[in-house]
């Protein structure tokens, strides 16, 4: 094979690789739901929109359970309560993680916070209860905290393009951008908005979850 033929093949290979990369990026963007589609996956907010699920009733004193049963009146989804079985619900290691975008993230945050405070000789922390939206069922493709849901289904969904919504799964924070010049500008602004809040919680995982 002549040198110029090899050069042409190399150029052609680079073009194909670039095309594949751009195609993958475009496909990834297309997979993000728009505001209307994403809003259909979200649960209701407001009065009587939250329930409490007891995961370890054996670790909850009966008198405390009666109080916790009323907690959904003031505590929105998603949230979790973790304790060390050795220290109990009244122990200083007991931790409540609130305003997360899904139950697993709330549970991880509650356990991490509890484990960081418990005595080294105490049992590892476990989640004893969590707060979920009424009618919750696992498997929905799009999920936000109650506070983020209110904004998403209201101001964000009604806003004009270009727009993007970003969340931090680790911290429960979120950010958005609307009426941007380009979709790229909207993505960057939404991530920056989210990141500024998430950084205060030590998180840096903001990512766009919906656009336009």
N, C-alpha and C positions, 0 to 999 in steps of 0.2 A: 504494500500500500504506500502511495506517495505521501510525502509530508503534508501537502495541501489538503489531501483527502482526510488525513487524520485530524487536521485542524478543523475541517468542516464538521466531522463527526463529534469532536469535542464541543464545538459551538452548539450543534444540534442537541447534544446531551444536556448542556447547560440550560438551553431554552426549555427543553422538556421538564427538567427538574424545577425550574422557576415556575413553569406553568402549573405543575403539580402542587407546588407550595401555595401559589395564589389560589388555586382551586380549593385546596383544603381550608384555607383561611376564609374564602367566600362561603364554603359549606358550613364552617363553624358559625359564621355570622348568621346564616340562614336558619340554623337550628335554634337560635335564641328566639323565644316567643315575643310577639309584639304585645303591646299593653292590653289590647282587647282579649287576646287569647289567654294571656297569663292571668288576667283578672278573673276569668272563669274558674280557675283552679283555686282561688283564694277563699278562705272561710269568712263568715260574717264577723263583724266586730260590734262593740257596743254592749248594751245591757243584756245580761244572760248569755253572752257569747262564749264564755269560758267555763270549763268544767275541771274538777280535780280528779286525778286518778291515783289511788293508793296502791303503790307497788310493794311495799313492805308493811302491811298493817300490823304485823307482829312487833314492829319496832316503834309503834305510835301509841302512846297512852290514850285510853278512851276519852279522858277529859280534853286532851289536846286535839284529838280527832274531831270532836264536836266543833272546835274553833276553826280548824282547817277546812271543814266542810263549808264554812261561810266565806272562806278566803277568795273564791272566784268572783265575789261581788266587787273586790277591789284589785285583784291581781289578774292581769291579762296573760294570754298565751304568748309565746311558749316559755315556761319556767320550770325549774326543778329544785327540789329540796334534798340535800344530801347530809348524812350524819355518819359518824363512826359508831357502830353498835356498842363499842366499849364506853363511849362518852355520852351517847344519847342525844335527844333532840334539844335538851337544855344545855348541852355542852357548848363551850365557846368555839368549837370547831364546826358546829352546824352551819351550813351554808345554803343560801338561796340564790340561784342564778336566774335572772329575769330578762325578758325582752329579746329572746333569741328567735331565730328563723325556723327552727325545727326542734323536735323533742330530743334528738340525739345530741345536738350541740349544747342545749341547755343542760343535759345530764353530764356531759363531759366537763363543762365549766363548773358545775356545782361540785362534782367529785374532786376536781383539781383544787378548787378553793378550800374544800374541807380537808383534803389530804395535807395541804400545806400548813394547816393549823393544828391538826391533831397531834397528840403525843406519839413519839416513835414507837412506844410499846402498845399503842391502841390498835384496834382492828382497822383495816382499810375502810374508807368511806363508801357508802352505797346510797343510791337514790331511793328515798322512801315514798316520794310522791311527786307528781308533775302536773302542770297546768296545760291543758289542751283546748283547742277550739271545739265548741259543741258540734257533735257529729263527726269528729275526727276519725279518719281511716288512713292507714299508711299507704304510700304508693303514689300520691299526687306528684305531678311533675314540677310543680312550682309552689313554693312555700315562703311565707314572710311572717314576721312578728305581727302582733295585732296593731301596734303603732305604725309600722311600715305599711301594713295592709290598708289602713285608713287613708294614708297619703297616696298610695299607689292607685287605689280604686277611685280616688277623688281627684285631687289636683293633677297628679301625674297622668292619669289616663285621659283626662280632658285636654291636656296641653298639646300644643302643636308640635310637629316635627321640626327639626331633628331632636330626638330625645333618647335618653338612656337611663337605666336604673341599675345601681351597683350595690352589692351587699358584702359585708364581712361575716362569714359564717362563724368564725372563731369568737368574735366579740358581740355580734348581734347588731352592729351599727349598719348604716346604709347611707346612700347618697344618690342624688339624681341631677340631671341636667335637662333643660327643655329649651326649645326654640334656638338651638345651636345652628351655626352656619352649615356645618356638615355633620354626618353621623360620627365621623372620627373625632370631631371636636366635642360632640355630646358624650361619647364614651370616655374621653380623657377627663372631661369636667366632672362626670359622675363618679369616676374612680377617685379623683382628687378630693371631691366632697366627702366621699365615704372614708378615704384614707386619713383625712384630717381628724375625724372622730375616732376611728379605730385605733390610731396611734396612741391615743390617750389610754387605751386599754391594753397596749402592748401588742396589738395585732397589725399585720401588714398583708392581709389576704383578700383585699377588696377586688371584686371582679364583677363585670357587667352580666346581669342575668336577664335583662329584657331591653329591647330597643325598638323605638318607633311603634 
